[in-house]
Amino acid sequence: MPAASQPLIRARGLSVGYAGRAVLERLEFEVPRGEIFLVLGGSGCGKSTLLRTLIGLQQPVAGEVEIAGARGPAATDRAPAFGVLFQSGALFGSMTLADNVALPLRRWTELDEETIEVLVRWKLRLVGLDGFENHLPSQLSGGMRKRAGIARALALDAPILFLDEPSAGLDPVTAADLDELIVTLARDLAVTIVLVTHELPSILRVADQCIMLDRAAGGVIARGAPRELAERSPDARVQAFFRREHLSRPA
């Protein structure tokens, strides 16, 4: 397999959950380099639990994860191979946007402050926040805070970007603008994106491939391109998701 097509993320026999109790079991999937890969499913199906396991905030109940060729999500002695946008943005409220974005650079590099300042301005410009370096998170709209969180996630130029419900809580126009930014970053920076969401417009707008999780099944019930699943999947649960219907509701 050519290097360019080598998966950047692999899950093998992965079970995730809490206190040794699995909520999702025996997950098997790969995330190809350069794709926007979505983790789909209804609320409470385990999407965020899977994400937390992939980035190392929780240990797997069973199985293993390989990130950028290394077993396990992260090592404490080197910069992580990924950046993360948490659902709320998770910016430090007492710090300016510039200091929020600079934080990974100060933690993981030996760059001088002048160089860090240049990089911070560039990262903020990438997400459409040029000129907002000295603003506090409380001075920004929800969409702008999400963009600032993405800028911080991009600070180290990691090859992988994890996004947890980036459109959650945003109005439709702001959500659509954020979707466009995500697609642009994936294309222009050649970054691999893993995106957790249940927002149907975003799913159909940005995804290359996806897996769909189901709480009752305790695992993956579908995989492939979202539009193909929406149009051709024979699974009633998949069709109900894309049609925004309850299973008991007639078509």
C-alpha positions in Angstrom: 0.0 0.0 0.0 1.5 3.4 -0.9 2.5 5.6 2.0 0.0 8.3 1.0 -2.9 5.8 1.5 -1.8 4.3 4.8 -4.5 4.7 7.4 -3.5 7.2 10.1 -5.8 5.7 12.7 -6.7 2.0 13.3 -9.0 0.5 15.8 -8.8 -3.3 16.4 -11.2 -5.2 18.5 -11.8 -1.9 20.4 -14.3 -1.9 23.3 -14.9 1.4 25.1 -16.8 2.4 28.2 -16.4 3.2 31.9 -15.2 1.4 35.0 -14.4 -1.7 32.9 -17.9 -1.9 31.5 -18.2 -1.6 27.7 -20.8 0.5 26.0 -19.4 -0.2 22.5 -17.7 -3.5 21.7 -15.3 -5.0 19.1 -15.0 -1.9 17.0 -12.9 -2.3 13.9 -12.2 0.7 11.6 -9.5 2.6 9.8 -9.2 6.3 9.0 -7.4 6.9 5.7 -4.9 9.7 5.4 -6.4 13.0 4.2 -10.1 12.1 4.7 -12.8 13.6 6.7 -14.1 10.6 8.7 -17.3 10.9 10.7 -18.5 9.0 13.7 -22.3 9.2 13.6 -25.2 8.1 15.8 -27.9 9.4 18.0 -27.4 11.0 21.4 -26.1 8.6 24.0 -24.8 6.0 21.6 -21.2 6.4 22.7 -19.7 8.8 20.1 -18.0 11.0 22.7 -16.8 8.0 24.7 -15.1 6.6 21.6 -13.5 10.0 20.9 -12.2 10.3 24.5 -10.7 6.8 24.1 -9.1 7.7 20.8 -7.4 10.8 22.2 -6.3 9.0 25.4 -8.6 10.6 28.0 -10.0 7.1 28.7 -8.4 3.7 28.5 -9.9 1.0 26.2 -11.9 -1.7 28.0 -10.4 -4.1 25.4 -8.6 -4.0 22.1 -6.2 -1.3 20.8 -5.9 1.9 19.0 -3.0 2.9 16.6 -2.5 6.6 16.0 -0.1 7.8 13.3 1.8 4.5 13.5 2.1 4.4 17.3 0.1 2.1 19.5 -2.0 4.1 21.9 -3.1 7.6 21.5 -0.4 9.7 23.0 2.9 9.7 24.8 3.7 12.2 27.6 7.2 12.9 26.5 6.5 14.2 23.0 4.0 16.4 21.2 0.7 14.6 20.4 0.1 13.6 16.8 -3.3 15.2 16.8 -5.2 18.4 17.8 -8.6 18.4 19.5 -11.6 20.7 19.4 -13.8 19.8 22.3 -17.6 20.4 22.1 -17.6 23.5 24.1 -14.4 24.9 22.6 -12.6 24.5 26.0 -10.8 27.8 25.7 -9.3 29.2 28.9 -11.5 32.1 29.8 -8.9 34.2 31.5 -6.5 34.0 28.5 -6.7 35.9 25.2 -7.2 34.0 22.0 -3.5 34.5 21.2 -2.4 32.9 24.5 -4.9 30.1 24.1 -3.5 29.2 20.6 0.1 29.7 21.8 -0.3 27.3 24.7 0.6 24.1 22.8 3.5 25.9 21.2 4.9 26.9 24.5 4.3 23.5 26.0 5.7 21.3 23.2 8.3 23.5 21.4 11.3 25.6 22.1 10.3 28.4 19.7 11.0 32.0 20.8 8.1 34.3 21.5 8.5 36.3 18.3 8.1 33.1 16.2 5.2 31.9 18.4 3.4 35.2 17.8 3.8 34.9 14.1 2.5 31.4 14.1 -0.5 32.3 16.3 -1.5 35.1 14.0 -1.3 32.7 11.0 -3.4 30.1 12.8 -6.1 32.6 13.7 -6.0 33.9 10.1 -6.6 30.4 8.8 -9.9 30.2 10.8 -11.1 33.7 9.9 -10.1 35.4 13.3 -7.3 37.7 12.1 -7.4 40.7 14.3 -9.0 39.0 17.3 -5.7 38.0 19.0 -6.3 40.1 22.1 -10.0 39.2 22.6 -11.1 37.0 25.5 -13.4 34.0 24.8 -16.3 35.8 26.5 -16.1 38.6 24.0 -16.8 36.2 21.1 -19.8 34.5 19.6 -20.2 30.7 19.9 -19.1 30.2 16.3 -16.0 32.3 16.8 -15.1 30.3 20.0 -15.3 27.1 17.9 -13.0 28.6 15.3 -10.5 29.7 18.0 -10.6 26.2 19.3 -9.8 24.8 15.9 -6.9 27.3 15.6 -5.5 26.0 18.9 -5.9 22.4 17.7 -3.9 23.3 14.6 -1.1 25.0 16.5 1.4 22.1 16.3 0.6 21.2 12.6 -0.4 17.7 13.7 -1.5 15.4 10.9 -4.8 14.6 12.7 -7.6 16.8 13.9 -10.4 15.5 16.2 -13.6 17.6 16.3 -16.3 16.8 18.9 -19.7 18.1 17.8 -18.3 21.3 16.2 -21.8 22.5 15.0 -23.6 21.9 18.3 -25.4 24.9 19.6 -24.8 27.0 16.4 -27.4 28.6 14.2 -27.8 27.1 10.7 -25.8 29.8 8.9 -22.9 29.7 11.4 -22.9 25.9 11.3 -22.7 25.9 7.5 -19.8 28.4 7.6 -18.0 26.2 10.0 -18.6 23.2 7.8 -17.1 25.1 4.9 -14.0 25.9 7.0 -13.5 22.3 8.0 -13.6 21.2 4.3 -11.2 24.0 3.4 -8.7 23.0 6.1 -8.8 19.4 5.2 -8.1 20.2 1.6 -5.6 23.0 2.0 -3.6 21.6 4.9 -3.9 17.9 4.0 -5.0 17.2 7.6 -7.0 14.1 8.4 -10.1 14.9 10.3 -12.2 12.7 12.6 -15.5 14.4 13.4 -18.1 13.3 15.9 -21.6 14.6 15.2 -25.3 13.8 14.8 -26.0 17.0 12.8 -27.4 15.8 9.5 -26.7 18.8 7.4 -23.0 18.7 8.5 -22.8 15.0 7.8 -23.9 15.3 4.2 -21.8 18.4 3.6 -18.4 17.4 4.8 -17.9 13.7 5.1 -15.8 11.3 3.0 -16.6 8.2 5.0 -18.3 7.4 8.3 -19.2 4.7 10.8 -22.6 4.8 12.5 -22.9 3.7 16.1 -26.0 2.3 17.7 -26.5 2.2 21.5 -28.8 -0.9 21.5 -26.4 -2.8 19.2 -23.4 -1.7 21.2 -21.3 -1.2 18.2 -21.1 -0.2 14.5 -24.2 -0.8 12.4 -23.1 0.8 9.2 -20.0 2.2 7.4 -19.4 4.0 4.1 -20.1 7.3 2.4 -23.0 9.0 4.2 -24.9 9.8 1.0 -24.7 6.2 -0.1 -25.9 5.0 3.3 -28.8 7.5 3.2 -29.9 6.4 -0.2 -29.2 2.6 -0.2 -28.7 1.2 3.3 -31.3 -1.6 3.9 -30.9 -1.2 7.7 -34.1 0.4 9.1 -32.0 2.1 11.9 -29.8 3.8 9.4 -32.7 5.0 7.3 -34.5 6.3 10.4 -31.3 8.3 11.3 -31.1 9.9 7.9 -34.8 10.5 7.7 -35.0 11.9 11.2 -37.7 9.3 12.1 -38.4 7.0 14.9 -38.3 3.3 13.9 -41.9 2.9 14.9 -43.0 5.7 12.7 -44.3 4.7 9.3 -42.4 5.9 6.3 
